[in-house]
Amino acid sequence: MQNGTRLAAVDLGSNSYRLEIGRLDHGQIHRTEYLKETVRQGNGLDAERNLTPEAMQRGWDCLARFGERLAGFKKGEVRAVATQTLREARNRDVFLQRAHKVLGFPIDVISGREEARLIYQGVAHLLPQSDERRLVVDIGGRSTEMILGKGLEAQTMESYRVGSVGWSMKYFPDGQFSTRAFQTAEVAAKAVLDEAINTYRNDSWDVAYGSSGTVGAVSDVLFSAGWPQGLVTRDGLDWLLDRLLKAQSAERLKLDGMKEDRRAVIGGGVSVLRAVFELMGITQMQTAQGALRHGVLYDLLDREGEATDLRSTTVQRLARKFDVEAAQAQRVSKVARALFAQVSSGLSPAELGRVQRKLDWAAQLHEIGSHISHSDYHKHGAYILDNADAPGFSLPELHRLSLLVLGHRGKLRKLEADFEDEIFVQQLLCLRLAVILCHARREPDSRDMRISENAGGHQFLLGCRPGWSDTFPQSAHLLREEALAWQKTPWSLVLGGV
């Protein structure tokens, strides 16, 4: 990306939605605009973990306003991510379908560990570079992320299902503050966070940083009361708890430095933060300027280049872990990418490179399931990818990759995929053809093989040079079988010279 490029990140949090817009300047992103709206979607999950219509409408209304501000941005300049509430919501697809339209850009639901990684990236990029070992804690609306890292590298990441909105709803349902309610909430938070004690013990880090809403809100209140700026201490938390108990309720709470939208969730946030301090042996925590949205912005830069795209590194790691035959994977990738370059003539060079990279990942991992069993290995591979800890990937990205791995062989009619997604269909076809052409596990002779898409729609034309099918009768047979397989879909494959 060139200097001066505008980038935008949208964070669909459980408590607030945020829009961060920045401008690229020699590798650094400088804020030009920041919007935040308290949507409080986290308290809109019903007993069946479905978002209520009211909660969905609040989200759509906010995204529509963000979408108006993002008019004119290109696809590669904006990324929107959703966190714990939409990870939990059983009807999230209903919400996301309309959300995509009103925002104007796709929304990635990210895993807890991926959220933690991006939080650390945001925090680290806005801190001076040093060799200090960092503990970063982010208490969100329905989850808390903890990360150990050094420099720009997140080394240990975890996400726990405890947060300010969830705990406020459960332990302070009427906004009433009592000693017993805080004790119960803290014990419950410790029960969830207890497994973090050994991983994040206080001899494994030098400085503790708190990111985002709860820590920032507590720090602002303490600073207004005379405590050091940008610092949360145990004594400060004790003082704040005493003030909450004296107020007896969120409604009666009056504290300098506390914003109106924070009062309803301060009880849950403080109880979780106190539990983190006690369990981790923290005496003081510095407030970090960086957060999830900043990590998303810097991740946009990394995704631009194959060498810097963490997803490529993740694919390599998975391939090694599951002992994928590298030579065969490379053969399949080379053929698939060459075929895709022919069939996708309408894409810009930059978009072609991005889509080919994703096709390459599918080729690199198409045999990942063979480590479990050669029988139905494509099904095992898809399961692995749908459930893998894959840094850099959002959940929809992983699922799309798993669909390509699942569909690289076998019956297409059983593949639960969107066959109206032209790019996906092109990727799938090229991957399947590459696997067929490389079936002998050696370099195939695909010279003069041409593939194109009929402008009339939903038809691919594959041509071979005269005599090719006589020279490679097994490959020709497999291609004819492939043409029959596509007849069971809305698309067709027409063979010439085979």
Secondary structure, 3 states (H helix, E strand, C coil): CCCCCEEEEEEECCCEEEEEEEEEECCEEEEEEEEEEECCHHHHECCCCCECHHHHHHHHHHHHHHHHHCCCCCHHHEEEEECHHHHHCCCHHHHHHHHHHHHCCCEEECCHHHHHHHHHHHHHHCCCCCCCEEEEEEECCCCEEEEEEECCEEEEEEEECCCHHHHHHHHCCCCECCHHHHHHHHHHHHHHHCCHHHHCCCCCCCEEEEECHHHHHHHHHHHHCCCCCCEEEHHHHHHHHHHHHHHCECCCCCCCCCCHHHHHHHHHHHHHHHHHHHHHCCCEEEECCCCHHHHHHHHHHHHHCCCCCHHHHHHHHHHHHCCCCHHHHHHHHHHHHHHHHHHCCCCCHHHHHHHHHHHHHHHHHCCHHHHCCCCCHHHHHHHHHHCCCCCCCCHHHHHHHHHHHHHCCCCHHHCCCCCCCHHHHHHHHHHHHHHHHCCCCCCCCCCCCEEEECCCCCEEEEECCCCHHHHCHHHHHHHHHHHHHHCCCCCEEEEECC
